Amino acid sequence: MILDKAPETIRVYETIWVDDGYGGGRYATAGSKYVEVQAFVLPTGFAGAGWAANTRAAQQGWADTARVTVVVKMTKALKDFGEWSRVEAQGQMWTVVDHPRRWRTRRVDFVSALCELKGDAR
């Protein structure tokens, strides 16, 4: 199956919820434990709108995107893969910004997740 031959190895970090220190709530951050899986990392688009997207394209080149879609074969190790999970792919940290979508049939079982660049590109 094509999902067994995905070209890139990515790391999916556990998500830890930490107090913000001000008593206002909690936020998600990456833990130290991770799972390495084979994935397809597909350029999806630029974050931001209007001039922000154009500025990023002009400064960093057409191939540097701020959004990617990660497609991975579902495994038990990915049971906690969800919104706000951190993914290390292509030498950069990404944040899952929407609930990952699981696609399951008799023959395939995979997850696709929209990710945005964490911080600024290197």
N, CA, C and O atoms as a GROMACS GRO file, in nm:
protein
  488
    1MET      N    1   0.083  -0.117   0.000
    1MET     CA    2   0.000   0.000   0.000
    1MET      C    3   0.088   0.124   0.000
    1MET      O    4   0.198   0.122   0.055
    2ILE      N    5   0.041   0.231  -0.061
    2ILE     CA    6   0.121   0.352  -0.076
    2ILE      C    7   0.154   0.416   0.059
    2ILE      O    8   0.260   0.476   0.073
    3LEU      N    9   0.066   0.404   0.158
    3LEU     CA   10   0.094   0.463   0.289
    3LEU      C   11   0.210   0.393   0.360
    3LEU      O   12   0.272   0.452   0.448
    4ASP      N   13   0.239   0.270   0.323
    4ASP     CA   14   0.352   0.198   0.381
    4ASP      C   15   0.484   0.248   0.323
    4ASP      O   16   0.590   0.220   0.379
    5LYS      N   17   0.479   0.321   0.212
    5LYS     CA   18   0.600   0.368   0.146
    5LYS      C   19   0.611   0.520   0.148
    5LYS      O   20   0.666   0.580   0.056
    6ALA      N   21   0.558   0.582   0.251
    6ALA     CA   22   0.565   0.728   0.263
    6ALA      C   23   0.712   0.771   0.268
    6ALA      O   24   0.793   0.704   0.332
    7PRO      N   25   0.746   0.882   0.202
    7PRO     CA   26   0.887   0.919   0.185
    7PRO      C   27   0.955   0.988   0.303
    7PRO      O   28   1.078   0.988   0.310
    8GLU      N   29   0.880   1.046   0.396
    8GLU     CA   30   0.944   1.124   0.502
    8GLU      C   31   0.918   1.067   0.640
    8GLU      O   32   0.809   1.018   0.670
    9THR      N   33   1.021   1.073   0.724
    9THR     CA   34   1.006   1.035   0.863
    9THR      C   35   0.978   1.162   0.943
    9THR      O   36   1.055   1.258   0.937
   10ILE      N   37   0.868   1.161   1.018
   10ILE     CA   38   0.834   1.277   1.100
   10ILE      C   39   0.823   1.233   1.246
   10ILE      O   40   0.809   1.114   1.276
   11ARG      N   41   0.831   1.330   1.335
   11ARG     CA   42   0.812   1.304   1.477
   11ARG      C   43   0.682   1.369   1.522
   11ARG      O   44   0.659   1.487   1.496
   12VAL      N   45   0.599   1.293   1.590
   12VAL     CA   46   0.476   1.346   1.648
   12VAL      C   47   0.496   1.345   1.799
   12VAL      O   48   0.510   1.240   1.861
   13TYR      N   49   0.499   1.464   1.858
   13TYR     CA   50   0.525   1.479   2.001
   13TYR      C   51   0.397   1.466   2.082
   13TYR      O   52   0.289   1.503   2.036
   14GLU      N   53   0.411   1.414   2.204
   14GLU     CA   54   0.296   1.410   2.294
   14GLU      C   55   0.257   1.552   2.330
   14GLU      O   56   0.342   1.641   2.335
   15THR      N   57   0.129   1.574   2.355
   15THR     CA   58   0.080   1.706   2.391
   15THR      C   59   0.061   1.713   2.541
   15THR      O   60  -0.006   1.628   2.600
   16ILE      N   61   0.120   1.815   2.602
   16ILE     CA   62   0.108   1.836   2.746
   16ILE      C   63   0.038   1.970   2.767
   16ILE      O   64   0.072   2.069   2.703
   17TRP      N   65  -0.058   1.972   2.858
   17TRP     CA   66  -0.129   2.096   2.892
   17TRP      C   67  -0.068   2.153   3.019
   17TRP      O   68  -0.060   2.085   3.121
   18VAL      N   69  -0.023   2.280   3.012
   18VAL     CA   70   0.046   2.345   3.122
   18VAL      C   71  -0.031   2.471   3.164
   18VAL      O   72  -0.091   2.540   3.082
   19ASP      N   73  -0.026   2.500   3.294
   19ASP     CA   74  -0.088   2.624   3.343
   19ASP      C   75  -0.012   2.743   3.287
   19ASP      O   76   0.110   2.738   3.271
   20ASP      N   77  -0.085   2.851   3.258
   20ASP     CA   78  -0.021   2.969   3.200
   20ASP      C   79   0.054   3.053   3.303
   20ASP      O   80   0.125   3.146   3.265
   21GLY      N   81   0.040   3.022   3.433
   21GLY     CA   82   0.112   3.095   3.537
   21GLY      C   83   0.039   3.218   3.587
   21GLY      O   84   0.084   3.282   3.682
   22TYR      N   85  -0.071   3.252   3.525
   22TYR     CA   86  -0.148   3.370   3.565
   22TYR      C   87  -0.285   3.332   3.618
   22TYR      O   88  -0.364   3.420   3.652
   23GLY      N   89  -0.315   3.205   3.626
   23GLY     CA   90  -0.443   3.159   3.674
   23GLY      C   91  -0.554   3.171   3.570
   23GLY      O   92  -0.672   3.154   3.602
   24GLY      N   93  -0.516   3.198   3.447
   24GLY     CA   94  -0.615   3.219   3.342
   24GLY      C   95  -0.649   3.094   3.263
   24GLY      O   96  -0.747   3.094   3.189
   25GLY      N   97  -0.573   2.991   3.276
   25GLY     CA   98  -0.603   2.871   3.199
   25GLY      C   99  -0.479   2.791   3.169
   25GLY      O  100  -0.375   2.804   3.233
   26ARG      N  101  -0.493   2.708   3.070
   26ARG     CA  102  -0.384   2.619   3.031
   26ARG      C  103  -0.360   2.630   2.881
   26ARG      O  104  -0.449   2.672   2.806
   27TYR      N  105  -0.240   2.594   2.839
   27TYR     CA  106  -0.208   2.593   2.697
   27TYR      C  107  -0.133   2.465   2.662
   27TYR      O  108  -0.072   2.401   2.748
   28ALA      N  109  -0.140   2.430   2.535
   28ALA     CA  110  -0.076   2.306   2.488
   28ALA      C  111   0.068   2.332   2.451
   28ALA      O  112   0.101   2.435   2.392
   29THR      N  113   0.154   2.237   2.486
   29THR     CA  114   0.295   2.243   2.447
   29THR      C  115   0.342   2.102   2.417
   29THR      O  116   0.277   2.004   2.454
   30ALA      N  117   0.455   2.091   2.351
   30ALA     CA  118   0.509   1.960   2.316
   30ALA      C  119   0.584   1.900   2.434
   30ALA      O  120   0.662   1.968   2.501
   31GLY      N  121   0.559   1.773   2.459
   31GLY     CA  122   0.633   1.701   2.562
   31GLY      C  123   0.764   1.650   2.507
   31GLY      O  124   0.801   1.680   2.394
   32SER      N  125   0.835   1.573   2.587
   32SER     CA  126   0.964   1.521   2.542
   32SER      C  127   0.951   1.388   2.469
   32SER      O  128   1.041   1.349   2.395
   33LYS      N  129   0.840   1.318   2.488
   33LYS     CA  130   0.820   1.189   2.420
   33LYS      C  131   0.762   1.212   2.282
   33LYS      O  132   0.680   1.301   2.260
   34TYR      N  133   0.807   1.129   2.188
   34TYR     CA  134   0.756   1.140   2.052
   34TYR      C  135   0.751   1.002   1.986
   34TYR      O  136   0.810   0.905   2.033
   35VAL      N  137   0.677   0.998   1.876
   35VAL     CA  138   0.666   0.877   1.795
   35VAL      C  139   0.715   0.913   1.655
   35VAL      O  140   0.674   1.015   1.600
   36GLU      N  141   0.801   0.830   1.598
   36GLU     CA  142   0.845   0.853   1.460
   36GLU      C  143   0.761   0.768   1.368
   36GLU      O  144   0.745   0.647   1.389
   37VAL      N  145   0.706   0.831   1.264
   37VAL     CA  146   0.623   0.761   1.166
   37VAL      C  147   0.661   0.809   1.027
   37VAL      O  148   0.718   0.917   1.009
   38GLN      N  149   0.628   0.727   0.928
   38GLN     CA  150   0.647   0.764   0.789
   38GLN      C  151   0.524   0.844   0.744
   38GLN      O  152   0.412   0.808   0.778
   39ALA      N  153   0.546   0.951   0.669
   39ALA     CA  154   0.436   1.038   0.631
   39ALA      C  155   0.459   1.103   0.496
   39ALA      O  156   0.570   1.110   0.444
   40PHE      N  157   0.348   1.150   0.442
   40PHE     CA  158   0.353   1.239   0.326
   40PHE      C  159   0.333   1.380   0.381
   40PHE      O  160   0.238   1.404   0.456
   41VAL      N  161   0.421   1.473   0.345
   41VAL     CA  162   0.409   1.612   0.387
   41VAL      C  163   0.382   1.693   0.261
   41VAL      O  164   0.470   1.712   0.177
   42LEU      N  165   0.258   1.741   0.249
   42LEU     CA  166   0.213   1.807   0.128
   42LEU      C  167   0.199   1.958   0.149
   42LEU      O  168   0.128   1.999   0.241
   43PRO      N  169   0.265   2.041   0.068
   43PRO     CA  170   0.248   2.186   0.082
   43PRO      C  171   0.102   2.222   0.057
   43PRO      O  172   0.041   2.176  -0.040
   44THR      N  173   0.045   2.304   0.147
   44THR     CA  174  -0.097   2.335   0.140
   44THR      C  175  -0.122   2.482   0.113
   44THR      O  176  -0.216   2.515   0.040
   45GLY      N  177  -0.043   2.571   0.168
   45GLY     CA  178  -0.066   2.714   0.145
   45GLY      C  179   0.006   2.798   0.246
   45GLY      O  180   0.082   2.748   0.329
   46PHE      N  181  -0.017   2.926   0.237
   46PHE     CA  182   0.048   3.022   0.325
   46PHE      C  183  -0.045   3.061   0.438
   46PHE      O  184  -0.166   3.074   0.417
   47ALA      N  185   0.009   3.079   0.557
   47ALA     CA  186  -0.070   3.129   0.669
   47ALA      C  187  -0.086   3.280   0.652
   47ALA      O  188  -0.003   3.345   0.588
   48GLY      N  189  -0.190   3.333   0.708
   48GLY     CA  190  -0.213   3.475   0.695
   48GLY      C  191  -0.291   3.505   0.569
   48GLY      O  192  -0.323   3.415   0.492
   49ALA      N  193  -0.322   3.631   0.550
   49ALA     CA  194  -0.399   3.670   0.433
   49ALA      C  195  -0.341   3.797   0.374
   49ALA      O  196  -0.273   3.874   0.443
   50GLY      N  197  -0.368   3.818   0.249
   50GLY     CA  198  -0.328   3.942   0.184
   50GLY      C  199  -0.179   3.965   0.185
   50GLY      O  200  -0.102   3.879   0.143
   51TRP      N  201  -0.139   4.082   0.234
   51TRP     CA  202   0.002   4.120   0.228
   51TRP      C  203   0.091   4.027   0.308
   51TRP      O  204   0.207   4.009   0.271
   52ALA      N  205   0.043   3.967   0.418
   52ALA     CA  206   0.126   3.878   0.500
   52ALA      C  207   0.170   3.758   0.418
   52ALA      O  208   0.287   3.718   0.423
   53ALA      N  209   0.078   3.699   0.344
   53ALA     CA  210   0.112   3.583   0.261
   53ALA      C  211   0.208   3.624   0.150
   53ALA      O  212   0.302   3.550   0.120
   54ASN      N  213   0.184   3.740   0.088
   54ASN     CA  214   0.271   3.786  -0.020
   54ASN      C  215   0.411   3.818   0.030
   54ASN      O  216   0.509   3.789  -0.038
   55THR      N  217   0.421   3.878   0.150
   55THR     CA  218   0.551   3.910   0.208
   55THR      C  219   0.629   3.783   0.235
   55THR      O  220   0.748   3.775   0.204
   56ARG      N  221   0.563   3.682   0.293
   56ARG     CA  222   0.630   3.555   0.320
   56ARG      C  223   0.680   3.492   0.190
   56ARG      O  224   0.791   3.440   0.186
   57ALA      N  225   0.600   3.496   0.085
   57ALA     CA  226   0.639   3.437  -0.043
   57ALA      C  227   0.759   3.511  -0.102
   57ALA      O  228   0.851   3.448  -0.154
   58ALA      N  229   0.758   3.643  -0.093
   58ALA     CA  230   0.866   3.722  -0.151
   58ALA      C  231   0.996   3.704  -0.073
   58ALA      O  232   1.103   3.697  -0.133
   59GLN      N  233   0.988   3.696   0.059
   59GLN     CA  234   1.109   3.688   0.141
   59GLN      C  235   1.168   3.549   0.145
   59GLN      O  236   1.290   3.534   0.153
   60GLN      N  237   1.084   3.447   0.141
   60GLN     CA  238   1.135   3.311   0.165
   60GLN      C  239   1.130   3.222   0.042
   60GLN      O  240   1.177   3.108   0.048
   61GLY      N  241   1.077   3.269  -0.066
   61GLY     CA  242   1.073   3.187  -0.186
   61GLY      C  243   0.944   3.109  -0.198
   61GLY      O  244   0.875   3.086  -0.098
   62TRP      N  245   0.911   3.071  -0.315
   62TRP     CA  246   0.783   3.005  -0.344
   62TRP      C  247   0.769   2.871  -0.273
   62TRP      O  248   0.659   2.834  -0.233
   63ALA      N  249   0.879   2.798  -0.257
   63ALA     CA  250   0.870   2.663  -0.203
   63ALA      C  251   0.854   2.660  -0.051
   63ALA      O  252   0.820   2.555   0.004
   64ASP      N  253   0.877   2.771   0.016
   64ASP     CA  254   0.866   2.774   0.162
   64ASP      C  255   0.723   2.806   0.202
   64ASP      O  256   0.680   2.922   0.192
   65THR      N  257   0.650   2.708   0.248
   65THR     CA  258   0.510   2.732   0.284
   65THR      C  259   0.495   2.737   0.434
   65THR      O  260   0.578   2.683   0.508
   66ALA      N  261   0.390   2.801   0.478
   66ALA     CA  262   0.363   2.809   0.621
   66ALA      C  263   0.258   2.706   0.663
   66ALA      O  264   0.234   2.689   0.782
   67ARG      N  265   0.197   2.638   0.568
   67ARG     CA  266   0.099   2.534   0.597
   67ARG      C  267   0.129   2.408   0.516
   67ARG      O  268   0.162   2.414   0.398
   68VAL      N  269   0.117   2.295   0.584
   68VAL     CA  270   0.132   2.167   0.517
   68VAL      C  271   0.021   2.074   0.565
   68VAL      O  272  -0.035   2.092   0.673
   69THR      N  273  -0.009   1.975   0.484
   69THR     CA  274  -0.099   1.869   0.526
   69THR      C  275  -0.014   1.744   0.544
   69THR      O  276   0.057   1.703   0.452
   70VAL      N  277  -0.023   1.684   0.660
   70VAL     CA  278   0.052   1.562   0.691
   70VAL      C  279  -0.044   1.445   0.680
   70VAL      O  280  -0.152   1.446   0.740
   71VAL      N  281  -0.004   1.343   0.604
   71VAL     CA  282  -0.086   1.223   0.588
   71VAL      C  283  -0.006   1.105   0.640
   71VAL      O  284   0.103   1.076   0.589
   72VAL      N  285  -0.059   1.035   0.742
   72VAL     CA  286   0.011   0.922   0.804
   72VAL      C  287  -0.083   0.804   0.817
   72VAL      O  288  -0.204   0.819   0.831
   73LYS      N  289  -0.024   0.685   0.812
   73LYS     CA  290  -0.101   0.563   0.836
   73LYS      C  291  -0.133   0.557   0.985
   73LYS      O  292  -0.044   0.577   1.068
   74MET      N  293  -0.257   0.529   1.018
   74MET     CA  294  -0.300   0.525   1.159
   74MET      C  295  -0.240   0.406   1.230
   74MET      O  296  -0.241   0.294   1.179
   75THR      N  297  -0.188   0.431   1.349
   75THR     CA  298  -0.135   0.324   1.435
   75THR      C  299  -0.182   0.351   1.578
   75THR      O  300  -0.233   0.459   1.608
   76LYS      N  301  -0.166   0.254   1.664
   76LYS     CA  302  -0.204   0.272   1.804
   76LYS      C  303  -0.121   0.380   1.871
   76LYS      O  304  -0.168   0.446   1.964
   77ALA      N  305   0.003   0.399   1.826
   77ALA     CA  306   0.090   0.500   1.884
   77ALA      C  307   0.039   0.642   1.859
   77ALA      O  308   0.078   0.735   1.930
   78LEU      N  309  -0.048   0.660   1.759
   78LEU     CA  310  -0.100   0.792   1.726
   78LEU      C  311  -0.238   0.818   1.786
   78LEU      O  312  -0.309   0.908   1.741
   79LYS      N  313  -0.276   0.741   1.885
   79LYS     CA  314  -0.412   0.754   1.941
   79LYS      C  315  -0.440   0.892   1.999
   79LYS      O  316  -0.555   0.935   2.002
   80ASP      N  317  -0.337   0.963   2.046
   80ASP     CA  318  -0.355   1.096   2.104
   80ASP      C  319  -0.323   1.209   2.007
   80ASP      O  320  -0.317   1.325   2.046
   81PHE      N  321  -0.301   1.175   1.880
   81PHE     CA  322  -0.271   1.274   1.777
   81PHE      C  323  -0.396   1.359   1.754
   81PHE      O  324  -0.499   1.307   1.711
   82GLY      N  325  -0.387   1.489   1.783
   82GLY     CA  326  -0.505   1.572   1.772
   82GLY      C  327  -0.469   1.718   1.750
   82GLY      O  328  -0.354   1.752   1.723
   83GLU      N  329  -0.571   1.802   1.763
   83GLU     CA  330  -0.549   1.945   1.749
   83GLU      C  331  -0.450   1.991   1.855
   83GLU      O  332  -0.458   1.948   1.970
   84TRP      N  333  -0.357   2.076   1.817
   84TRP     CA  334  -0.250   2.132   1.899
   84TRP      C  335  -0.132   2.038   1.916
   84TRP      O  336  -0.036   2.072   1.986
   85SER      N  337  -0.135   1.920   1.856
   85SER     CA  338  -0.017   1.834   1.859
   85SER      C  339   0.097   1.902   1.783
   85SER      O  340   0.073   1.979   1.690
   86ARG      N  341   0.219   1.872   1.823
   86ARG     CA  342   0.336   1.927   1.755
   86ARG      C  343   0.397   1.818   1.667
   86ARG      O  344   0.405   1.702   1.706
   87VAL      N  345   0.439   1.859   1.549
   87VAL     CA  346   0.497   1.767   1.452
   87VAL      C  347   0.630   1.827   1.406
   87VAL      O  348   0.637   1.945   1.372
   88GLU      N  349   0.734   1.745   1.406
   88GLU     CA  350   0.863   1.789   1.352
   88GLU      C  351   0.879   1.723   1.215
   88GLU      O  352   0.889   1.601   1.204
   89ALA      N  353   0.880   1.807   1.112
   89ALA     CA  354   0.893   1.757   0.974
   89ALA      C  355   0.976   1.856   0.894
   89ALA      O  356   0.965   1.977   0.913
   90GLN      N  357   1.057   1.804   0.805
   90GLN     CA  358   1.141   1.887   0.718
   90GLN      C  359   1.228   1.983   0.797
   90GLN      O  360   1.256   2.094   0.751
   91GLY      N  361   1.272   1.940   0.915
   91GLY     CA  362   1.362   2.021   0.996
   91GLY      C  363   1.297   2.137   1.068
   91GLY      O  364   1.367   2.225   1.119
   92GLN      N  365   1.163   2.141   1.073
   92GLN     CA  366   1.094   2.250   1.138
   92GLN      C  367   0.982   2.195   1.226
   92GLN      O  368   0.936   2.083   1.207
   93MET      N  369   0.939   2.278   1.323
   93MET     CA  370   0.828   2.239   1.410
   93MET      C  371   0.699   2.295   1.354
   93MET      O  372   0.693   2.411   1.312
   94TRP      N  373   0.595   2.212   1.353
   94TRP     CA  374   0.464   2.248   1.303
   94TRP      C  375   0.361   2.221   1.412
   94TRP      O  376   0.382   2.134   1.497
   95THR      N  377   0.250   2.294   1.409
   95THR     CA  378   0.141   2.275   1.503
   95THR      C  379   0.017   2.234   1.426
   95THR      O  380  -0.018   2.296   1.326
   96VAL      N  381  -0.050   2.129   1.472
   96VAL     CA  382  -0.176   2.086   1.410
   96VAL      C  383  -0.282   2.189   1.450
   96VAL      O  384  -0.307   2.210   1.569
   97VAL      N  385  -0.345   2.254   1.351
   97VAL     CA  386  -0.435   2.365   1.379
   97VAL      C  387  -0.583   2.329   1.364
   97VAL      O  388  -0.668   2.414   1.388
   98ASP      N  389  -0.613   2.209   1.325
   98ASP     CA  390  -0.752   2.165   1.311
   98ASP      C  391  -0.758   2.019   1.355
   98ASP      O  392  -0.655   1.951   1.358
   99HIS      N  393  -0.876   1.971   1.388
   99HIS     CA  394  -0.886   1.832   1.427
   99HIS      C  395  -0.844   1.743   1.311
   99HIS      O  396  -0.898   1.756   1.201
  100PRO      N  397  -0.748   1.652   1.333
  100PRO     CA  398  -0.708   1.561   1.225
  100PRO      C  399  -0.828   1.478   1.179
  100PRO      O  400  -0.914   1.440   1.258
  101ARG      N  401  -0.831   1.450   1.051
  101ARG     CA  402  -0.940   1.373   0.994
  101ARG      C  403  -0.893   1.230   0.971
  101ARG      O  404  -0.789   1.205   0.910
  102ARG      N  405  -0.972   1.138   1.022
  102ARG     CA  406  -0.938   0.996   1.007
  102ARG      C  407  -1.022   0.938   0.894
  102ARG      O  408  -1.144   0.959   0.888
  103TRP      N  409  -0.957   0.867   0.807
  103TRP     CA  410  -1.021   0.804   0.693
  103TRP      C  411  -1.002   0.653   0.707
  103TRP      O  412  -0.889   0.604   0.708
  104ARG      N  413  -1.110   0.581   0.718
  104ARG     CA  414  -1.099   0.437   0.741
  104ARG      C  415  -1.195   0.362   0.648
  104ARG      O  416  -1.314   0.392   0.640
  105THR      N  417  -1.140   0.265   0.579
  105THR     CA  418  -1.220   0.173   0.498
  105THR      C  419  -1.169   0.033   0.529
  105THR      O  420  -1.089   0.012   0.620
  106ARG      N  421  -1.217  -0.061   0.453
  106ARG     CA  422  -1.172  -0.199   0.471
  106ARG      C  423  -1.023  -0.214   0.442
  106ARG      O  424  -0.956  -0.297   0.503
  107ARG      N  425  -0.972  -0.134   0.350
  107ARG     CA  426  -0.834  -0.151   0.305
  107ARG      C  427  -0.736  -0.048   0.361
  107ARG      O  428  -0.616  -0.077   0.371
  108VAL      N  429  -0.782   0.069   0.397
  108VAL     CA  430  -0.690   0.174   0.444
  108VAL      C  431  -0.739   0.233   0.575
  108VAL      O  432  -0.859   0.230   0.606
  109ASP      N  433  -0.646   0.287   0.651
  109ASP     CA  434  -0.677   0.357   0.775
  109ASP      C  435  -0.568   0.463   0.792
  109ASP      O  436  -0.455   0.432   0.829
  110PHE      N  437  -0.602   0.588   0.763
  110PHE     CA  438  -0.502   0.693   0.772
  110PHE      C  439  -0.562   0.821   0.828
  110PHE      O  440  -0.684   0.836   0.839
  111VAL      N  441  -0.471   0.912   0.865
  111VAL     CA  442  -0.509   1.039   0.925
  111VAL      C  443  -0.445   1.150   0.842
  111VAL      O  444  -0.330   1.140   0.802
  112SER      N  445  -0.521   1.256   0.818
  112SER     CA  446  -0.464   1.376   0.755
  112SER      C  447  -0.484   1.493   0.850
  112SER      O  448  -0.591   1.508   0.910
  113ALA      N  449  -0.381   1.574   0.863
  113ALA     CA  450  -0.385   1.687   0.957
  113ALA      C  451  -0.326   1.812   0.894
  113ALA      O  452  -0.219   1.807   0.832
  114LEU      N  453  -0.395   1.923   0.909
  114LEU     CA  454  -0.346   2.053   0.862
  114LEU      C  455  -0.254   2.111   0.969
  114LEU      O  456  -0.293   2.122   1.085
  115CYS      N  457  -0.133   2.148   0.929
  115CYS     CA  458  -0.034   2.199   1.024
  115CYS      C  459   0.017   2.335   0.978
  115CYS      O  460   0.031   2.361   0.858
  116GLU      N  461   0.045   2.422   1.075
  116GLU     CA  462   0.106   2.552   1.046
  116GLU      C  463   0.243   2.558   1.110
  116GLU      O  464   0.270   2.494   1.212
  117LEU      N  465   0.327   2.635   1.048
  117LEU     CA  466   0.464   2.652   1.096
  117LEU      C  467   0.463   2.714   1.234
  117LEU      O  468   0.396   2.814   1.257
  118LYS      N  469   0.537   2.654   1.326
  118LYS     CA  470   0.549   2.707   1.462
  118LYS      C  471   0.660   2.809   1.464
  118LYS      O  472   0.775   2.776   1.434
  119GLY      N  473   0.629   2.932   1.499
  119GLY     CA  474   0.730   3.037   1.497
  119GLY      C  475   0.752   3.084   1.354
  119GLY      O  476   0.657   3.092   1.276
  120ASP      N  477   0.875   3.116   1.319
  120ASP     CA  478   0.906   3.164   1.186
  120ASP      C  479   0.999   3.064   1.117
  120ASP      O  480   1.072   2.990   1.183
  121ALA      N  481   0.997   3.062   0.988
  121ALA     CA  482   1.080   2.968   0.912
  121ALA      C  483   1.227   2.997   0.935
  121ALA      O  484   1.266   3.111   0.960
  122ARG      N  485   1.308   2.893   0.927
  122ARG     CA  486   1.452   2.911   0.946
  122ARG      C  487   1.517   2.954   0.818
  122ARG      O  488   1.638   2.974   0.814
   0.00000   0.00000   0.00000
